[in-house]
Amino acid sequence: MQTIIMIAQLMLSLTILVFIHELGHFLAARLFKMKVDKFYIFFDFLFPMPTLFNFSLFKKKVGDTEYGIGWFPLGGYVKIAGMMDENMDQDQLNSEPKPWEYRSKPAWQRFIVLIAGVVFNVILAVFMYITFFAAINNEYFPVSELNKTGIYANNLGQELGFKDGDKILGVNGEMPLRFADVGGVSTAFGGTINIERNGKTMDIELPRDMYRYRESFVMPLRQRVEVNEVIPGSNAEKADLQKGDRFLKVEGKELNNYYDFKNALAKGAGKQVSLTVDRNGQPKQLMATVTADSTLGFMLSPKLRDKDFYTMANYSFGQSVRYGLKQSKDVVALQILGFGRMFTGEISVRNISSPIGIAKAFGGVWDWSRFWQLTAAISMSLAFINLLPIPVLDGGHLVFVSYEIITGRKPPEKVLMTAQVVGMIMVLFLLVFTFGNDILKGFGI
């Protein structure tokens, strides 16, 4: 059942994103009076090979355009007359250009048609993030609340120079409103954190390679730690841990925050430990076996909200817009950073996920909050990837159109055709690699 829920969420997310992306191309083409032969959600062929397994799950012709749903659920396309695209319609390209064809239009119009899909994905992501902050997850943890008790400095934080109880006064010269802005992208390439310690102010300089650390360097001194989702067949399920259980103690030691919990599990790796959880307001004692890699087998939901510790604040509409835009920008920044680190060999290319890995990210429980947040992130990622200068993708077409705008000369059609073939081979290789990678991960390889 969980697998079905994961697949259903992935399919719904991809359907929304593909429809919006292709709608951008479609509307731009119509704006410039280009004929659109097809508008398809998913491919009606084995992408990226347009001549294999050609059939549709649904299709209907309205006017000059055939609207349909393909069987291959990893993308979609609009077939614009006179454009060399996924379909590789060489016969059409060998004929004389017609006024309604893509190739007969000015380069600047073709540029807009090509980039419209990316623009629509960006608009969708920003809208989703704004809605997420305004309506779905309308609370944030203020730095002013964090400073009531000060921070908890984990091992990384202590190495950087932080101590328990430090209060945050500024990040790179600005006072952050949210705790989420203390680290993350804002300090990925270093920066300065201004703190107050024992009534004195001081600056802590962060190294320029902060992006190498996955964990946060500071956390609230007091923090609620709660089970979000138990993995079937795991040690957590065998121990009777349930969603909503809040951890109070491990081996009799009280937990103040996530890092207390993490360190307690590390000490109990490979052993059976006693857990005290709060279940529906009542303490409950459990025994659980910790795996060798210090896990129990559940998704942890570190919640900052706890009426005994801190008070959350609500986003205003203006703040929702501001942070929606910021979140969209941060997703792209992380994409660029990730690709850069792969090219330099700092991280493995095995970090690239196929749809299998993306489906797992949605989880086996339908959570609308997580669904819309992930869909927004994927929309921004889709926009970024489509801008990469790879033939077949929008970015590859944009390179050739940009060349034409700058030089005033069209690239030879033979060059365009060769680039399209090379691009298809590259995409096919990437599909095989990512699917194989995720399948091997499933076997622990």
C-alpha positions in Angstrom: 0.0 0.0 0.0 2.8 2.4 0.8 4.4 1.8 -2.6 1.1 2.6 -4.3 0.9 5.8 -2.3 4.4 6.8 -3.2 3.8 6.1 -6.9 0.4 8.0 -6.8 2.1 11.1 -5.3 4.9 11.0 -7.9 2.5 10.6 -10.8 0.2 13.5 -9.6 3.2 15.7 -9.0 4.7 14.9 -12.5 1.3 15.4 -14.1 1.0 18.9 -12.6 4.6 19.9 -13.5 4.6 18.5 -17.0 1.2 20.1 -17.8 2.4 23.6 -16.5 5.7 23.3 -18.4 4.2 22.3 -21.7 1.4 24.8 -21.2 4.0 27.5 -21.2 5.4 26.4 -24.6 1.9 25.9 -26.0 0.6 29.4 -25.0 3.8 31.1 -26.3 3.5 29.3 -29.6 -0.1 30.2 -29.9 0.7 33.8 -29.1 3.0 34.0 -32.1 0.5 32.1 -34.3 2.5 28.9 -34.6 0.6 25.7 -35.3 0.8 23.2 -32.5 0.3 19.6 -33.8 0.3 17.9 -30.4 0.0 18.6 -26.7 0.9 15.6 -24.6 1.1 14.9 -20.9 3.8 12.1 -20.8 5.2 10.6 -24.0 3.3 8.5 -26.5 6.6 6.8 -27.4 9.6 5.3 -25.6 11.5 8.5 -24.7 14.0 9.5 -26.0 13.3 7.2 -29.0 10.4 8.7 -30.9 9.8 5.7 -33.3 9.4 3.0 -30.6 6.1 1.9 -29.0 4.0 4.7 -30.3 0.6 4.7 -28.6 -1.5 6.9 -26.3 -3.6 6.2 -23.3 -6.0 9.0 -24.4 -6.1 11.4 -27.3 -8.6 13.8 -28.8 -8.1 16.3 -31.7 -9.5 19.8 -31.2 -8.9 22.1 -34.1 -5.4 21.6 -35.4 -4.1 20.2 -32.1 -4.1 16.6 -30.8 -4.4 16.6 -27.0 -3.4 13.3 -25.3 -1.9 11.4 -22.4 1.1 9.1 -23.3 2.0 5.8 -21.7 5.6 6.7 -20.8 5.3 8.8 -17.6 8.6 10.7 -17.6 7.8 14.0 -19.2 5.7 15.4 -21.9 5.8 17.6 -25.0 4.1 20.0 -27.4 4.9 19.3 -31.1 5.2 22.7 -32.7 5.0 22.6 -36.5 8.5 23.2 -38.1 10.4 22.6 -34.9 13.1 19.9 -34.5 12.2 18.3 -31.2 11.7 14.9 -29.5 9.8 13.7 -32.6 12.6 14.3 -35.1 10.1 14.9 -37.9 12.7 15.1 -40.7 10.1 14.9 -43.5 8.4 18.1 -42.4 11.7 19.9 -42.0 12.7 19.0 -45.6 9.7 20.9 -47.0 9.5 24.7 -47.6 8.8 26.6 -44.4 5.1 27.6 -43.9 4.1 30.9 -42.3 2.6 29.1 -39.3 5.7 27.1 -38.6 8.2 27.6 -35.8 11.2 27.8 -38.2 9.6 30.7 -40.2 9.3 32.9 -37.1 11.9 35.5 -35.9 14.6 34.2 -33.6 13.3 36.3 -30.6 9.9 34.7 -30.9 11.4 31.2 -31.0 13.5 32.1 -27.9 10.4 33.1 -26.0 8.6 29.9 -27.0 11.6 27.8 -25.8 12.0 29.6 -22.4 8.3 29.8 -21.7 8.1 26.3 -20.1 10.9 27.1 -17.7 9.2 30.5 -16.8 5.9 28.7 -16.1 7.7 26.2 -13.8 9.3 29.0 -11.9 6.0 30.8 -11.5 4.4 27.6 -10.3 7.1 26.9 -7.8 7.0 30.5 -6.4 3.2 30.4 -6.2 3.3 27.0 -4.4 5.9 28.2 -1.9 3.9 31.4 -1.2 0.8 29.4 -0.7 2.7 26.9 1.5 3.9 29.7 3.8 0.6 31.6 3.8 -1.9 28.7 4.2 -0.4 25.3 4.7 2.5 25.8 7.0 1.8 29.3 8.3 4.2 29.2 11.3 7.9 29.8 11.7 10.3 29.8 14.6 11.5 33.3 15.4 15.1 34.0 16.3 13.7 36.2 19.1 12.3 33.0 20.7 15.5 31.1 20.1 17.4 33.8 22.0 15.2 33.3 25.1 17.3 30.3 26.1 20.1 30.6 23.5 21.3 28.0 21.1 22.4 24.4 21.5 25.9 23.9 19.9 26.4 20.4 18.6 29.8 19.0 17.8 30.1 20.9 14.6 28.9 24.1 16.2 31.5 23.7 19.0 34.3 23.2 16.4 33.2 26.5 14.7 33.3 28.3 18.0 29.7 28.3 19.3 28.7 27.4 22.9 25.5 26.4 24.5 23.5 29.5 25.4 24.9 31.8 22.7 22.3 34.2 21.3 22.2 35.1 17.6 22.4 38.8 16.9 23.1 38.8 13.1 23.9 36.7 10.1 26.2 38.5 7.5 25.3 41.9 9.0 21.5 41.3 9.1 19.3 40.3 12.0 17.4 37.1 10.8 13.7 36.9 11.5 13.5 33.1 11.3 15.7 30.4 12.8 15.8 28.8 9.3 17.8 31.8 8.1 20.7 31.3 10.6 22.3 28.6 8.4 21.5 26.9 5.1 22.2 28.7 1.8 22.9 32.0 3.4 26.1 30.7 4.9 26.9 27.9 2.4 30.0 29.8 1.3 31.0 31.1 4.7 29.9 34.3 6.5 29.8 36.0 9.8 27.5 35.1 12.7 27.3 37.9 15.3 26.5 36.4 18.8 26.0 37.5 22.4 27.8 35.4 25.1 27.6 36.2 28.7 26.6 39.8 28.0 29.4 40.4 25.4 29.1 40.5 21.6 31.5 38.7 19.3 31.7 37.5 15.7 32.2 33.9 14.6 33.6 33.5 11.1 32.3 30.5 9.2 34.6 28.7 6.7 34.0 29.1 3.0 33.3 25.4 2.5 30.3 25.3 4.9 28.3 23.7 2.1 30.2 20.5 2.8 28.4 20.0 6.1 25.0 18.5 5.8 23.9 19.1 9.4 23.0 22.3 11.1 25.7 23.8 13.4 23.2 25.2 15.9 19.8 24.2 17.2 17.4 25.5 19.8 18.6 24.7 23.4 15.2 23.1 24.0 13.5 21.1 21.2 10.7 18.6 20.9 11.6 15.4 19.0 8.8 13.4 17.6 8.1 10.3 15.4 6.6 11.3 12.0 6.5 7.9 10.2 7.4 4.4 11.2 9.0 2.2 8.5 7.3 -1.2 8.1 9.3 -4.1 9.3 11.9 -1.9 11.1 13.2 -2.1 14.6 11.0 0.9 15.4 7.9 -1.0 14.4 9.0 -4.1 16.4 9.5 -1.9 19.4 5.9 -0.5 19.0 6.9 3.1 18.3 4.0 5.0 16.8 3.5 8.2 14.9 3.2 11.1 17.3 5.3 9.5 20.0 7.5 12.2 21.5 10.9 11.1 23.0 11.5 12.0 26.6 14.5 9.8 27.6 16.9 7.3 26.1 18.5 4.9 28.7 17.0 7.1 31.4 18.7 10.2 30.2 16.5 13.2 29.5 16.5 14.6 26.0 16.5 18.4 25.4 16.8 18.3 21.6 17.5 16.4 18.4 21.2 16.1 19.1 20.8 14.7 22.5 18.6 12.0 20.8 21.1 11.5 18.0 24.1 11.1 20.4 22.1 8.7 22.6 21.4 6.4 19.6 25.1 6.6 18.6 26.1 5.4 22.0 23.6 2.5 21.8 24.5 1.4 18.2 24.1 -2.3 17.9 22.5 -2.7 21.3 19.0 -2.7 22.9 18.1 0.5 24.6 15.3 1.7 26.8 13.1 4.5 25.5 10.6 6.7 27.3 8.1 8.4 25.0 5.1 10.6 25.6 2.1 9.0 23.9 -1.1 10.9 24.1 0.1 12.8 27.2 1.2 9.6 29.1 4.7 8.3 29.5 5.3 4.9 28.0 8.4 2.6 28.4 9.7 0.8 25.3 12.7 -1.4 24.4 14.2 -1.0 21.0 17.3 -2.4 19.2 19.5 0.3 17.6 21.1 -0.7 14.2 24.8 -0.6 13.7 24.4 2.8 11.8 22.6 4.3 14.8 19.0 4.2 13.5 15.7 2.6 14.6 13.8 2.8 11.4 11.5 5.8 11.3 11.2 9.3 10.0 12.0 11.8 12.7 10.0 15.0 12.8 12.1 17.5 14.8 9.4 20.0 15.8 10.3 23.3 17.2 6.8 24.1 18.5 6.3 23.3 22.2 4.2 25.5 24.4 6.5 24.7 27.3 9.6 26.0 25.5 8.9 28.5 22.7 6.1 30.3 20.8 5.8 30.1 17.1 5.0 33.1 14.9 2.7 33.3 11.9 3.7 34.5 8.4 2.0 37.6 7.2 1.1 37.7 3.5 4.1 39.9 2.8 6.4 37.5 4.6 4.9 34.6 2.7 5.8 36.3 -0.6 9.3 37.2 0.6 10.1 33.7 1.8 8.4 32.0 -1.1 10.7 33.9 -3.4 13.7 33.1 -1.2 12.9 29.4 -1.0 12.6 29.2 -4.8 16.0 30.9 -5.2 17.6 28.7 -2.6 16.4 25.5 -4.4 18.2 26.7 -7.6 21.3 27.7 -5.6 21.5 24.2 -4.0 21.1 22.6 -7.5 24.0 24.6 -8.9 26.0 23.8 -5.8 25.3 20.1 -6.1 26.2 20.0 -9.8 29.4 21.9 -9.1 30.4 19.5 -6.4 29.8 16.5 -8.6 31.9 18.0 -11.4 34.8 18.6 -8.9 34.4 15.1 -7.4 33.4 16.3 -3.9 30.3 14.2 -4.0 29.4 11.1 -6.0 27.2 11.2 -9.1 25.2 8.5 -7.3 23.5 11.3 -5.5 21.4 11.9 -8.7 18.0 10.3 -8.2 15.7 8.7 -10.7 11.9 8.8 -10.3 12.3 5.8 -8.0 14.3 8.0 -5.6 11.9 10.9 -6.0 8.9 8.6 -5.2 10.6 7.5 -2.0 11.1 11.2 -1.0 7.3 11.6 -1.0 7.0 8.8 1.5 4.5 6.0 2.0 2.0 8.3 3.8 0.0 10.9 1.9 1.0 14.2 3.5 -0.3 17.2 1.5 2.1 19.6 3.2 5.1 17.5 2.2 3.5 16.8 -1.3 3.2 20.5 -2.2 6.6 21.4 -0.8 8.3 18.7 -2.7 6.3 19.5 -5.9 7.5 23.1 -5.6 11.1 22.0 -5.2 10.9 19.6 -8.2 9.3 22.4 -10.3 12.3 24.6 -9.6 14.7 21.7 -10.2 12.9 21.0 -13.5 13.3 24.6 -14.6 17.0 24.5 -13.7 17.7 21.2 -15.5 15.8 22.3 -18.6 18.1 25.3 -18.9 21.2 23.1 -19.0 22.8 23.4 -22.5 22.0 19.8 -23.4 20.5 19.1 -26.9 16.9 17.8 -26.6 16.4 19.9 -23.5 15.1 23.5 -23.7 18.6 24.8 -22.8 20.1 23.1 -25.8 17.6 24.7 -28.2 18.2 28.0 -26.5 21.9 27.8 -27.2 21.3 27.5 -31.0 18.7 30.3 -31.0 20.9 32.5 -29.0 23.7 31.9 -31.5 21.3 32.9 -34.3 20.3 36.1 -32.5 24.0 37.1 -31.9 25.4 36.2 -35.3 22.3 36.7 -37.5 22.9 33.2 -39.0 20.9 30.0 -38.5 23.0 26.9 -37.6 22.9 24.3 -40.4 20.0 21.8 -40.0 22.5 19.0 -40.2 24.2 20.4 -37.1 20.8 20.7 -35.3 19.9 17.1 -36.2 23.3 15.7 -35.0 23.0 17.6 -31.8 19.5 16.2 -31.3 20.7 12.7 -31.7 23.7 13.3 -29.3 21.3 14.8 -26.8 19.0 11.8 -26.9 21.9 9.4 -26.3 22.9 11.5 -23.3 19.4 11.6 -21.9 19.0 7.8 -22.5 22.3 7.1 -20.7 21.2 9.4 -17.8 17.9 7.5 -17.5 19.6 4.1 -17.4 22.2 5.3 -15.0 19.8 6.9 -12.5 17.3 4.0 -12.6 20.1 1.5 -12.2 21.6 3.5 -9.4 18.3 3.6 -7.4 17.7 -0.1 -8.0 21.2 -1.0 -6.7 20.6 1.3 -3.6 17.4 -0.8 -3.0 19.6 -3.9 -2.7 22.1 -2.0 -0.5 24.8 -1.9 -3.2 
